[in-house]
């Protein structure tokens, strides 16, 4: 299910689809000089460089004119550079918070204001508080969060509706309490945000038809569930009853029916993905989620089979380099195993963790993909 606020084409151009080689901190002088030459912001914080002829030390990303290599020395910290007699550059200010950190702080403040406001604040007002022009603030906000201020506000209001629908007296009451000026504005995008109509969501999925079936696979059992829009869940586990309860608890009043003979083909495709996780899939997906989650999940599908990416690399790929933690949360919220390959995301040090269906299954899926890649 496509979110109207989401530019999937932009995600399709992310660098994960082309090069997923790990960008480790520069380990030698040649790598450090290369980082300085390309003004690599990812190297900031790993070292500073000093120029003997000026007595100044800088970040690797400093926009200053490159110095002659014989005049450059490297230092692990600002304190080490100052102990060696150098002073901080006034241009890049290496002894202060980085530009990316300052921008992230400004965006965080804007997010808090959006979340607290009854109606979405104007872009001009948010930009003024950040000390930026509306155009620059809009660009920075999207770079940090992965979505526009408008999309973020829309997602927050939709979340309020989703929470309020279970408590409010009426659907209309929940919509207005969430900050929508007109009910029509919410209904225009309600199915994309909730996966069903607001009334059905409020009633625990009442009236929504969800077919499901459990099949056996080499990693235990797999439950596949689908709405009319596509597969909404592929769950892995050891106990079939636990998997069924997972779906029932989410939408206790949905019309849950066992899969018929036609649905067996869908289950077979899902099992095939588990057995050969690097194979192509034609399963239609009903992924739901927020605009940010959809950007993350689309980026995961761009990671080639047999390869891995860190949370930070995925954040960089969707244009939100400081949102690694939010990427991790989006991976954890993914309910469509293998088809949306969150098993291909690892920690910065390459270790496996954070897989909702168990680290052992994550390792098995990756091993199968690598073996298939080695044979091809």
C-alpha positions in Angstrom: 0.0 0.0 0.0 1.6 3.3 -1.1 1.6 6.3 1.2 0.8 9.5 -0.7 3.4 11.4 1.2 6.2 9.0 0.2 8.5 9.4 -2.7 9.4 5.8 -3.4 11.4 6.8 -6.5 13.8 8.7 -4.4 14.4 5.7 -2.2 14.9 3.6 -5.3 17.9 5.7 -6.2 19.6 5.1 -2.8 23.2 4.0 -2.7 22.3 0.7 -1.0 21.1 -0.6 -4.3 24.6 0.0 -5.8 27.2 -0.3 -3.1 26.8 -1.6 0.4 30.5 -1.9 1.3 31.0 -0.9 4.9 32.5 2.6 5.4 34.7 2.2 8.4 36.5 5.1 10.0 39.8 5.9 8.2 42.5 3.7 9.6 45.7 5.1 8.0 47.0 8.4 6.7 46.1 7.6 3.1 42.5 7.0 4.1 42.5 10.2 6.2 43.8 12.3 3.4 41.1 10.8 1.1 38.4 11.7 3.6 39.7 15.3 3.8 39.8 15.5 0.0 36.2 14.6 -0.3 35.2 16.6 2.8 33.6 13.5 4.3 31.3 14.3 7.1 31.1 10.7 8.2 34.8 11.0 9.2 34.0 13.9 11.6 34.5 12.8 15.2 37.0 10.1 14.3 40.0 12.5 14.0 41.0 16.1 13.3 43.9 17.3 11.2 46.2 20.2 11.9 48.2 22.4 9.5 51.6 23.4 10.7 51.9 26.6 8.6 48.6 28.1 10.0 48.6 26.6 13.5 45.0 25.6 13.0 43.2 22.2 13.3 40.0 21.3 11.4 37.4 18.7 10.9 37.8 16.3 8.0 34.8 18.0 6.4 36.1 21.5 6.7 35.6 23.6 3.5 39.0 25.2 3.9 41.5 24.9 1.0 43.4 21.7 1.3 46.9 22.0 2.8 50.1 20.4 1.5 50.4 16.9 2.8 53.8 17.6 4.3 52.3 20.3 6.5 49.5 18.1 7.9 49.4 16.1 11.1 46.6 14.0 12.4 45.2 13.9 16.0 42.6 11.6 17.5 40.8 14.4 19.4 40.5 18.2 19.7 42.2 18.0 23.1 45.2 16.2 21.5 45.5 18.8 18.8 45.4 21.7 21.3 47.9 19.9 23.5 50.2 19.9 20.4 49.8 23.7 20.2 47.1 24.1 17.5 44.0 26.2 17.8 40.5 25.4 16.5 39.5 26.5 13.0 36.9 29.3 13.1 35.3 28.1 10.0 34.4 24.5 10.8 34.6 24.9 14.7 35.8 21.3 15.4 35.6 21.8 19.1 31.9 22.5 19.0 28.8 20.5 18.0 28.9 19.6 14.3 26.6 21.2 11.8 24.7 17.9 11.5 24.3 17.8 15.3 23.0 21.3 15.4 20.6 20.7 12.6 19.4 17.5 14.3 18.7 19.4 17.5 16.8 22.1 15.6 14.7 19.4 13.8 14.1 17.6 17.1 12.7 20.8 18.6 10.5 21.3 15.6 9.2 17.7 15.9 8.3 18.3 19.5 6.4 21.4 18.6 4.5 19.6 15.8 3.6 16.8 18.2 2.4 19.2 20.9 0.4 21.5 18.6 -3.3 21.1 18.2 -3.0 22.1 14.5 0.2 21.7 12.4 2.5 24.8 12.8 3.2 26.7 9.6 6.5 26.0 7.8 7.5 29.6 8.1 7.0 29.5 11.9 9.1 26.4 12.3 11.8 27.7 10.1 12.0 31.0 12.0 12.4 29.2 15.3 15.3 27.2 13.8 16.9 30.4 12.5 16.6 29.2 8.9 14.8 30.2 5.7 11.7 28.1 5.0 13.4 26.5 2.0 16.5 25.6 3.9 14.6 24.3 6.9 12.4 22.1 4.7 15.5 20.6 3.1 17.2 20.1 6.5 14.1 18.6 8.1 13.7 16.0 5.3 17.4 15.2 5.4 17.3 14.5 9.1 13.9 12.7 9.4 13.5 11.3 5.9 10.1 13.0 5.5 8.9 16.6 5.0 7.5 18.6 7.9 4.0 18.3 6.3 4.3 14.5 6.1 5.6 14.3 9.7 2.6 16.3 10.9 0.2 14.2 8.9 1.7 11.0 10.3 1.5 12.3 13.9 -2.2 13.3 13.4 -3.0 9.9 11.9 -1.3 8.3 14.9 -3.4 10.4 17.2 -6.5 9.2 15.4 -5.4 5.6 15.6 -4.9 6.0 19.3 -8.1 8.0 19.8 -10.3 5.7 17.8 -10.2 3.1 20.5 -11.3 5.6 23.2 -13.3 8.3 21.6 -17.1 8.2 21.5 -17.3 8.6 17.7 -14.9 8.5 14.8 -15.6 12.1 14.1 -14.7 13.1 17.6 -11.3 11.3 17.3 -10.6 13.0 14.0 -11.2 16.5 15.3 -9.4 15.8 18.5 -6.3 14.8 16.5 -6.2 18.2 14.9 -7.9 17.7 11.5 -9.8 20.8 10.4 -12.2 18.7 8.4 -13.0 15.0 8.5 -12.7 14.8 4.7 -8.9 15.6 5.0 -8.4 12.5 7.1 -10.7 10.2 5.2 -8.8 11.0 2.0 -5.8 9.1 3.3 -7.2 7.0 6.1 -7.0 3.6 4.4 -3.3 4.2 3.5 -2.5 5.1 7.1 -4.6 2.6 9.0 -4.8 -0.3 6.4 -8.6 -0.1 6.6 -11.4 2.4 7.2 -11.3 4.4 10.5 -14.5 2.8 11.8 -13.1 -0.7 11.1 -9.9 0.1 12.8 -11.7 1.5 15.9 -13.7 -1.7 16.1 -10.6 -3.9 16.1 -10.7 -4.6 12.4 -14.4 -5.3 12.3 -15.6 -6.0 8.8 -12.0 -6.3 7.4 -11.4 -9.7 5.7 -8.0 -11.2 6.6 -7.1 -14.6 5.2 -4.3 -16.5 6.9 -2.7 -19.9 7.0 0.3 -21.5 8.8 2.8 -23.6 7.0 5.9 -25.5 8.0 9.3 -24.5 6.9 12.9 -25.4 7.8 13.0 -22.5 10.3 9.9 -23.6 12.2 6.5 -22.3 11.1 5.4 -19.4 9.0 2.1 -17.6 9.2 1.0 -15.7 6.2 -1.9 -13.2 6.4 -3.4 -11.0 3.7 -6.0 -8.4 3.1 -7.6 -7.6 -0.3 -4.6 -5.3 -0.9 -1.9 -7.9 -0.4 0.2 -9.8 2.2 0.1 -7.9 5.5 2.1 -10.3 7.6 4.7 -13.0 7.3 5.5 -14.2 10.8 8.1 -16.8 11.8 8.0 -18.9 15.0 8.1 -22.3 16.7 4.5 -22.4 17.8 1.6 -22.0 15.3 -0.9 -21.1 18.0 1.3 -18.2 19.1 1.6 -16.9 15.5 -2.2 -17.0 15.1 -2.7 -15.1 18.4 -0.4 -12.4 17.2 -2.7 -11.7 14.3 -5.9 -12.1 16.4 -4.6 -9.7 19.1 -3.9 -6.9 16.6 -7.4 -7.1 15.0 -9.6 -9.1 17.4 -12.8 -8.3 15.4 -11.5 -8.7 11.9 -13.0 -11.5 9.8 -10.2 -14.0 10.0 -10.6 -16.9 7.8 -8.4 -19.8 7.0 -6.8 -19.8 3.6 -8.5 -21.7 0.8 -6.8 -23.7 -2.0 -6.0 -20.5 -3.9 -4.3 -19.0 -0.8 -2.1 -22.1 -0.4 -0.1 -20.7 -3.4 0.5 -17.5 -1.5 1.7 -19.5 1.5 3.9 -21.6 -0.7 5.6 -18.4 -2.1 6.2 -17.2 1.4 7.7 -20.5 2.4 9.8 -20.4 -0.7 11.2 -17.0 0.4 12.2 -18.5 3.7 14.0 -21.5 2.0 15.6 -19.3 -0.6 15.5 -15.7 0.9 17.5 -14.2 -2.0 15.0 -15.3 -4.7 12.7 -12.8 -6.5 9.2 -12.4 -5.1 6.0 -11.4 -6.9 3.9 -11.3 -3.7 1.8 -8.1 -3.5 2.3 -6.5 -0.2 0.0 -4.4 2.1 2.8 -2.9 4.1 0.9 0.0 5.8 3.1 1.9 8.3 4.1 5.6 8.5 5.8 7.5 5.8 9.2 7.1 7.5 8.7 3.3 8.1 7.8 2.9 4.4 10.9 4.7 3.3 13.0 2.4 5.6 11.2 -0.8 4.4 11.6 0.2 0.7 15.3 0.8 1.4 15.6 -2.7 2.9 14.3 -4.2 -0.2 17.1 -2.4 -2.2 19.8 -4.3 -0.2 21.1 -7.0 -2.5 20.7 -10.6 -1.3 23.7 -11.9 0.6 24.8 -8.4 1.6 24.2 -6.5 4.8 23.9 -2.8 5.8 24.1 -1.1 9.2 21.3 0.9 10.6 23.4 4.0 10.0 23.9 3.1 6.3 20.1 2.6 5.9 19.6 6.0 7.5 22.1 7.6 5.1 20.4 5.9 2.2 17.0 7.4 2.9 18.4 10.9 3.4 18.2 10.8 7.2 21.8 10.2 8.4 21.1 11.0 12.0 18.1 8.7 12.3 19.8 5.4 12.8 17.8 4.7 16.0 14.6 5.5 14.2 15.6 3.1 11.4 16.2 0.4 14.0 12.7 0.9 15.4 11.2 0.8 11.9 13.0 -2.5 11.3 11.5 -3.9 14.6 8.0 -2.8 13.5 8.2 -4.8 10.3 5.7 -7.6 10.3 6.5 -9.0 6.8 9.6 -11.2 7.3 11.9 -12.0 4.4 9.8 -10.2 1.8 10.9 -7.0 3.6 14.4 -8.2 4.5 15.1 -6.6 7.8 17.4 -9.6 8.5 19.9 -7.8 6.2 20.5 -5.0 8.7 23.2 -5.4 11.3 24.9 -3.4 14.0 27.8 -1.1 13.3 30.3 -3.8 14.2 28.6 -6.3 12.0 27.1 -8.4 14.8 23.5 -9.8 14.5 20.9 -8.6 16.9 17.4 -7.1 17.1 15.6 -9.6 14.9 12.0 -10.1 16.2 12.0 -13.7 15.1 15.3 -14.6 16.7 19.0 -14.1 15.9 19.3 -17.8 14.9 16.8 -17.4 12.1 18.5 -14.1 11.1 21.8 -15.9 10.8 20.3 -18.8 8.9 18.6 -16.5 6.3 21.9 -14.6 5.8 23.9 -17.8 5.4 21.4 -19.1 2.8 21.6 -15.9 0.8 25.5 -15.8 0.9 25.6 -19.5 -0.2 23.3 -18.8 -3.1 25.4 -15.7 -4.1 28.6 -17.7 -4.0 27.1 -20.3 -6.3 25.9 -17.8 -8.8 
